[in-house]
Amino acid sequence: MKRPAARPAAPRRADALPAATQRAILARLRRAEGQIRGLQRMVEEERYCPDVLLQISAAHESLRAVARLLMRNHLEHCATNAIRSGDPARAQATYAELTDLIYKHAR
């Protein structure tokens, strides 16, 4: 007998994402999106490789700026709430999550 397909888990949501932070993140993502489209055009136009590489670096830095905003929001809201929750298991899971995030983000 065939088992029914498992439902995908609902996406986890941030504890809080202030409107100003959300606007800043979306503006930076739109800017990065424009940079990526510009990179596509540069490659299509066979632009000089160092020029393309310079623009790749700019797009990468734009995404790092988004990551910094998200990391700060996560620390201020999600992680703080988990640590202050009084639930030791939730706090320990948050410490592990933060350790992984910091390690991956520092690369």
C-alpha positions as CSV (number, residue, x, y, z in Angstrom):
1,M,0.0,0.0,0.0
2,K,1.3,3.4,-1.0
3,R,1.8,6.0,1.7
4,P,0.4,9.5,1.1
5,A,3.0,12.0,0.3
6,A,4.2,13.9,3.3
7,R,3.2,17.6,3.5
8,P,6.1,20.0,3.3
9,A,6.7,21.7,6.6
10,A,5.4,25.2,6.8
11,P,8.2,27.7,6.4
12,R,9.5,29.1,9.6
13,R,8.8,32.8,10.2
14,A,10.8,35.6,11.8
15,D,9.7,36.5,15.3
16,A,9.7,40.2,14.1
17,L,10.7,42.0,11.0
18,P,10.2,45.8,11.5
19,A,8.7,47.6,8.5
20,A,11.8,49.8,8.1
21,T,14.1,46.8,8.2
22,Q,12.0,45.0,5.6
23,R,12.0,48.0,3.3
24,A,15.8,48.3,3.6
25,I,16.3,44.6,2.9
26,L,13.9,44.7,-0.1
27,A,15.6,47.9,-1.5
28,R,19.0,46.2,-1.3
29,L,17.7,43.0,-2.9
30,R,16.3,45.0,-5.8
31,R,19.6,46.8,-6.2
32,A,21.4,43.4,-6.2
33,E,18.9,42.1,-8.7
34,G,19.7,45.0,-11.0
35,Q,23.4,44.3,-10.6
36,I,22.9,40.7,-11.6
37,R,20.9,41.7,-14.7
38,G,23.8,44.1,-15.5
39,L,26.2,41.2,-15.2
40,Q,24.2,39.1,-17.6
41,R,24.3,41.9,-20.1
42,M,28.0,42.3,-19.6
43,V,28.6,38.7,-20.3
44,E,26.3,38.7,-23.4
45,E,28.2,41.8,-24.7
46,E,31.5,39.9,-24.1
47,R,32.8,42.7,-21.8
48,Y,36.3,42.7,-20.5
49,C,36.7,40.0,-17.8
50,P,38.2,42.3,-15.1
51,D,35.2,44.7,-15.5
52,V,32.8,41.8,-15.1
53,L,34.7,40.5,-12.1
54,L,34.6,44.0,-10.5
55,Q,30.8,44.1,-10.9
56,I,30.6,40.5,-9.5
57,S,32.4,41.8,-6.4
58,A,30.0,44.7,-6.1
59,A,27.0,42.4,-6.3
60,H,28.5,40.1,-3.7
61,E,29.0,43.0,-1.4
62,S,25.3,44.1,-1.9
63,L,24.2,40.6,-0.8
64,R,26.5,40.7,2.2
65,A,24.9,44.0,3.2
66,V,21.5,42.2,3.1
67,A,22.9,39.4,5.2
68,R,24.2,41.8,7.8
69,L,20.7,43.4,8.1
70,L,19.1,39.9,8.4
71,M,21.7,38.8,11.0
72,R,21.1,41.9,13.1
73,N,17.3,41.4,12.9
74,H,17.7,37.7,13.8
75,L,19.9,38.5,16.8
76,E,17.6,41.4,18.0
77,H,14.4,39.4,17.8
78,C,14.4,35.7,17.0
79,A,17.6,34.7,18.9
80,T,16.8,37.0,21.9
81,N,13.3,35.7,22.2
82,A,14.5,32.1,22.1
83,I,17.3,32.6,24.7
84,R,14.9,34.5,27.0
85,S,12.1,32.0,26.6
86,G,13.1,30.0,29.6
87,D,13.2,26.8,27.5
88,P,16.7,25.4,27.8
89,A,16.4,23.2,24.7
90,R,15.2,26.1,22.6
91,A,18.1,28.2,24.0
92,Q,20.7,25.5,23.2
93,A,19.3,25.1,19.7
94,T,19.6,28.8,19.2
95,Y,23.2,28.8,20.4
96,A,24.0,26.0,17.9
97,E,22.2,27.9,15.1
98,L,24.0,31.1,15.9
99,T,27.4,29.4,15.9
100,D,26.7,27.9,12.5
101,L,25.4,31.2,11.1
102,I,28.4,33.2,12.4
103,Y,30.8,30.6,11.0
104,K,29.1,30.5,7.6
105,H,28.6,34.3,7.4
106,A,32.3,34.9,8.3
107,R,33.6,33.1,5.2
